[in-house]
């Protein structure tokens, strides 16, 4: 699926979200920023049984910054529709232990190798809040995730890049527990495991309501997953230390 055909579809979905009639809707805008730490990041192109390149163990992957923006609407108290934009960039550099082949290029051990890893997510989610009390809320739903990913290797005059663009269905879930008045424990995310790969994006955070319309949160997110198909082997684990703010109206 080409980027030129996929992004207009996603843009239309966000526009639809913004112009949905407000049937007793509660709207929210959520902005989050954080620091990314790489747990592991292994890539192999093509996936032919060779040992994958580890961007963490063989190269140096420095912590980086990330952000995500979510717009959501809760209709009739139980039906939530949301759109998410979550870009991710990680860079790694160093010298290889052994020569590797990436696509059709061979990268050597004596020269510095620079790797750029990109994994952008654009999601449209429907969630149904099936349990609601003043102290506890629980919901489940589905997410259509458009992933726009790329891995590029550069060394002296050699460069190779592998791109991937496609939709992935995910299971969405959310759990809010009021620990104290004005302080909530928030657990939510998207996840799915299949025969060719898996994906998990889960957040655990403490959220404090500053006013009736503004809430701040501090927490941790884990993003893990990948795919093992003939064209590419790629699995990664990222840890996020995050700070977010949500405004409702």
N, C-alpha and C positions, 0 to 999 in steps of 0.2 A: 504494500500500500504506500503510495507516494505521499510525501509531506504536503504537497500542494493540494491534494484531494482530501486529506484527513483533517487538516487544521480548519478549513471552512466549516466542516461538519461540527467540530468541537466549538467553534465560535458561535454557530447557530444555537447550540445547546445552551451556552451561557446566556445568550440573548433571550432565549425562551424562558430561562430561569428568572431573569430580571423583569420580564414583562408578564409573568404569570399573574392572573387576577388574584388580588389579596383576599381570599376567602377566609377571613379571620386569621390572617397570616401574621406570624412573628418573624421578622427578618433579622439577620445577623451578618456581620462582617468580621472575619477572624484573620488576624495577621500574626505570623509566628516567625521567629528567627532563632538560629542556634548554631552550635559548633559541631562539626562532624568528625568522628574518629573512626578509622577503618579497622574492623576486626580481622577480616580477610578479604581478598579480592583476587580471584584466580580466573585467568582467561586463556583460551586456546582456540585458534582459528587456522584451519578447520579442526573440528573435533575428530581426531583420528587415532586416539590412543596414546599420544605423546604426553609427557608431563606438562601440565599447564604452567604458564608464567604467573608467579605470585607477585602482585604489586606491593604487598606488605612485607613478605619475607626476603625477597630478592632485591627490591628497590625500597626507596624511602618515600613513604606517603605521609605528607604533613597534614595536620588538622586543617579543615577549611570551614567556610561559613555557608549557611544555606538559609533559605526562607521559603515560606509557603503562604498562600492566600486562599481563604475559603469564603464563599458566599452561600448562605443557606436561608431557607424559608420553611417554617413549620406551619402546616395547614391543618385547621381543625384540631389542634393540640397534639395530634398523634402522627401525622404524615409529614416527614421531613424530606426536602429535596435540596441537594447541595452540589456546588461545583468547586473543584479544587485545582489550583495551579501550584506545582511543586518542582522547581528545577533543582538539579543536583550536579555539582562539578567537583571532581577530585583529580589532583595531579600527582604523579609519581616520577621520581628520577633516580638514577644510579647506574651502576655497571652490572652486567649480567654475570652469573656464575658460569653459565654455559650458553653457547649460541642457540638462538631460537628462530623458528620460522613462523611468521605471522602473515596469513594469506599467502602471497607468493614472494614475500621479501624475507631475507635472512638478516638478522640483527646480531652483531658480534659482541665479544666480551670486553674489548679494549677501549671502546668508545662509550661516552655517556648516552644513556637511553632516556628519552622523555616520553611519558605516557599521559595522555589526557583521557579521562573517563567521564562520560556524561550520561546521566539517566534522568530525564525529565518526565514527569507524570502529569497528566491532565485527566481528571476524573469527574464523572457525573454519577451521583449516588441517590438512591431512594432508601429511606429507613423508616420502619414502622415501630413506634414506641408502644410495645404491647403491655408494658407494666409501668404504672405511674403512681407514686405516692409522694408526699412531701419529702420523705427521706431517701427514696430510692427510685431510680428510673432505669429501665432496660429496653433496648431496641435492637432490631436486626433488620438487615436489608441486603441490597445488591449494589455493586459498583461496576460501571463500565470504565475501564482504565485504558487510556491511550498512552503507551510508553514510546518515547522518542529517545533512543539510546545510541551511543557511539563510543568506540574505543579506537584511539589513534596512537600509533607508535612513530617516533621520529628519532633518527640517529644520523648525524652528519648529513649526507644528501639522500638518505633513504627515508621513505615515509609510507606507511600503510594504515588504512582505516577500515573498520567494520561498522556498518550502521544497521539499526533495526528499528522499524516503525510498525506498530500494530496494536490491535485492541486485545485486552485481557479481561475476562469477567472475574470479579472477586466477590467474596462474601463479606458484608459489612456488619459491624456490631458496635454497640455502645452501652456503657454502664456508668451512671452517675450516682454517687453515694454522698449524702450530706453528713459529713463528719461532725461539724459544728454549725451553728447558725452563721451563714455567710462563707463557709469553707467547705468545698466539695472535693471528693476524690474522683478523678475522671479516668476511665479506661475505655479506649475506643480504637478502632482500626479496620483494616482490610486484610484479608488473607485467603489463600487457596493453594491446595497441593494437587498436582496432577502427575501423570506418568512421565512427562518430559521436563518438569520443573516445578517450582514453587515460588510463592511470594507472600511475605508478611510485612505489614507496616502497622505497628502497634504503639500506642502512646499511653503512658501512665503519668498522671500529673495531678498536682494540687492546684485548685482554682479558688481564688478569693474574689468575692463580689464586692467591688469598691463602691459602686452605686447601683441603682436599679437597672441601669443601662450599660454598665461597664464592668468587665471581669478581667482579672489578670491571673496568669497561671505560670507555674514553674514545674518542669518535669523532664522525663526521659522518653526517647523514642528509639525503637529498634526497627531497622529496615534490613530485611534479609531475603535472599532468593536468587533465582537465576534459571537457566535452561541448559539442557544437554541434548543438543540436536546435531545432525551431521555437519551443519554449516558452522556452528559455533558452540563452544563450551564456555559458560560464564556464570560464576556464582560469587556473590559478595555479601558481606555483613557490615553494616554501618551502625554506629551508636551516635545518638544525638543528645546533647544537653540543650534544652530549649527554654525559651521565654516567649509567652504569647499574650495577646490582648484581644478580647472579643467585645464588640459593641452591638447591642440589640436595639431595635426600634420597631 
